């Protein structure tokens, strides 16, 4: 699933109001972090993570390494933070994030 620029802009706007729930520290990306990210993505669809200064990974590297492991898309990387998105299959219809459709692509 590739996000269009309009969809990325929509998700960036939604990410402004959410709290950082994923922290990448000096241990990098391990099984526990991947499980935590998967659980959070299933529950919320959109999550924000932060890379601590003592981590060996840059925020871009952490986001791009975590995205394939969680089957998600990197929405943005800014400063020490990154945002990931994965549509949930279990959420009820009213709670799901509905992405804007690009009229030119249809």
C-alpha positions as CSV (number, residue, x, y, z in Angstrom):
1,X,0.0,0.0,0.0
2,X,1.5,3.3,-1.1
3,X,0.3,6.5,0.4
4,X,-0.3,9.5,-1.8
5,X,0.9,12.9,-0.8
6,X,-2.6,14.0,0.1
7,X,-3.1,10.9,2.3
8,X,0.3,11.6,4.0
9,X,-0.7,15.2,4.6
10,X,-4.0,14.0,6.1
11,X,-2.2,11.5,8.4
12,X,0.4,14.1,9.4
13,X,-2.4,16.4,10.5
14,X,-4.0,13.6,12.6
15,X,-0.6,12.7,14.1
16,X,-0.2,16.2,15.5
17,X,-2.6,15.5,18.3
18,X,-1.5,12.0,19.3
19,X,1.1,11.2,22.0
20,X,4.4,9.4,21.5
21,X,3.8,5.8,22.6
22,X,6.9,4.0,21.1
23,X,10.4,4.6,22.3
24,X,13.5,3.3,20.5
25,X,16.4,3.3,22.9
26,X,20.0,2.0,23.0
27,X,18.9,-1.6,22.4
28,X,17.5,-0.7,19.0
29,X,14.5,-2.6,17.5
30,X,13.9,-5.9,19.2
31,X,11.1,-8.4,19.4
32,X,9.4,-6.6,22.3
33,X,9.4,-3.3,20.4
34,X,8.0,-4.9,17.2
35,X,5.2,-6.6,19.3
36,X,4.4,-3.3,21.1
37,X,4.3,-1.5,17.7
38,X,2.0,-4.2,16.2
39,X,-0.4,-4.1,19.1
40,X,-0.5,-0.3,19.0
41,X,-1.1,-0.2,15.2
42,X,-3.9,-2.7,15.5
43,X,-5.6,-0.6,18.2
44,X,-4.9,2.9,16.9
45,X,-3.8,2.6,13.2
46,X,-1.6,5.7,13.6
47,X,1.3,5.7,16.1
48,X,4.1,8.1,16.9
49,X,7.5,6.9,18.0
50,X,10.7,8.6,19.3
51,X,14.3,7.7,19.0
52,X,16.4,8.5,22.1
53,X,19.8,10.1,21.7
54,X,21.6,7.0,23.1
55,X,20.2,4.9,20.3
56,X,22.5,3.7,17.5
57,X,19.8,4.3,14.9
58,X,18.7,7.6,13.4
59,X,15.0,8.3,13.4
60,X,14.8,7.6,9.7
61,X,16.6,4.3,10.0
62,X,14.4,3.2,12.9
63,X,11.2,4.1,11.1
64,X,12.3,2.4,7.9
65,X,13.4,-0.7,9.8
66,X,10.3,-0.9,11.8
67,X,7.8,-0.4,8.9
68,X,8.4,-3.7,7.1
69,X,8.4,-5.6,10.4
70,X,5.0,-4.2,11.3
71,X,3.6,-4.1,7.7
72,X,3.0,-0.4,8.1
73,X,3.9,2.8,6.2
74,X,6.2,5.6,7.3
75,X,4.1,8.8,7.3
76,X,6.8,11.2,8.4
77,X,10.1,11.5,10.2
78,X,10.8,14.9,11.8
79,X,13.5,15.6,14.4
80,X,13.7,12.6,16.7
81,X,10.1,11.4,16.1
82,X,8.5,9.3,13.4
83,X,4.9,8.4,12.5
84,X,3.7,5.0,11.3
85,X,0.3,4.0,9.8
86,X,-1.4,0.7,9.2
87,X,-5.1,0.3,8.5
88,X,-6.7,-2.0,11.1
89,X,-8.9,-4.9,10.0
90,X,-10.6,-5.3,13.4
91,X,-11.7,-1.8,14.2
92,X,-15.4,-0.9,13.8
93,X,-16.2,1.2,10.8
94,X,-17.0,4.4,12.7
95,X,-13.6,4.4,14.4
96,X,-11.4,3.7,11.4
97,X,-9.3,6.4,9.7
98,X,-10.7,7.0,6.3
99,X,-8.1,8.2,3.9
100,X,-8.8,10.8,1.2
101,X,-8.9,9.4,-2.3
102,X,-6.8,11.0,-5.0
103,X,-9.2,11.7,-8.0
104,X,-6.4,11.5,-10.6
105,X,-5.4,7.9,-9.6
106,X,-8.9,6.4,-10.0
